[in-house]
Amino acid sequence: MENNHILRDELHQIALFAALDEQQLASILKSSKAISLAAKKILFEKGAPAEHFYLLKSGQIKLYCLSAEGDEKVIEIINPSETFAEAIMFMPKHNYPINAEAIKDSELYSFEMKQFREILENSKETCFRLLGTMGRQLHRKITDIDNLTLHNATYRLVVYLIEQLPEGAMALSSIHLGATKSIIASRLSIKPETFSRILLRMSKQGLIEVHGNDITLLNVNGLRELL
């Protein structure tokens, strides 16, 4: 693969690959492939054989499933420098459990699950380092589940907005929603009309200003008080 030395530097910063030593990383790089995916193109579908996991270089990917009625539920929005589908290599059945589609034009790297598993089977030390990494990711997922199941829609939206802020921001901080409001609403398990009503209500309260996908948080402390 071209520019392997550039990709190697990138992988050192990614939690999943930080568990690997230089020799293991070089082995993974040999079979890695660059993928270009246009907006709205499918990367994989639910039930398809899972042979690769991915690292997003640029763009945005949504992971989603469809209800029996055909309604789309967004499970996760993948942003640059994030990996996805890697957990499947530890499952009994190696099939993708959800769908993956590009929200916008995206550049990705694919990696072979089989090769990564072989590295882990040959190194107990690497397994323990990876367990630490996955434990931290699990903790974040549990927090997501708590937010989705234990709190109301306003709470979930406020948490999401605050999470987009740079550290230490207090007021008049502008954020740009990287995905459409309907996708974000689905990710937060909020109906689109409810999502819009909450934004309107917070605007009337003087907490935010909304201009399309750009939102100015006028009163961050006031938003935190809603929590």
Protein Blocks (a to p, Z undefined) as FASTA:
>chain_A
ZZklmmmmmmmmpmklmmpcfklmmmmmmmgccddddehiafbdehiacfbdcddfbdcd
ddddddfkopacdfbdcdehiaehklmmmpmblcdfbdcddfbdcddddddfklmmmmmm
momklmmmmmmmmmmmmmmmmmmmmmmmmpcfklmmmmmmmmmpcehiabhpacddfbdf
klmmmmnopafklmmmmmmmmmmnopaccehjaccdfblmlmmmmZZ
